[in-house]
Amino acid sequence: MSYNNPYLVMPEKTTTIEITRSDRDRLNRLRRYPREPYRAIVRRLLDQSEDPEPLSPETIADIQASLNEIRRGEFVTHEELKRDLGID
């Protein structure tokens, strides 16, 4: 029988990591089936946490510029905007 599930493939080389009991318990709650191996759970979490489209340098610069504007107080609050637009 052949499986195409990448989470069930045993890697060529493995290592041991140390985690707290509470983290182990959290991993156990993430199991999709009772005996799902930890390596499959960890792989799934890693795959989900990586952004397939990281922010471009331009976007990062735009975000930083916006944060700087906020620090300088250059913004309009929700209440001010509602007042300016005549919305109750």
Secondary structure, 3 states (H helix, E strand, C coil): CCCCCHHHCCCCCCCCCCCCHHHHHHHHHCCCCCCCCHHHHHHHHHHHHCCCCCCCHHHHHHHHHHHHHHHCCCCCCHHHHHHHHCCC
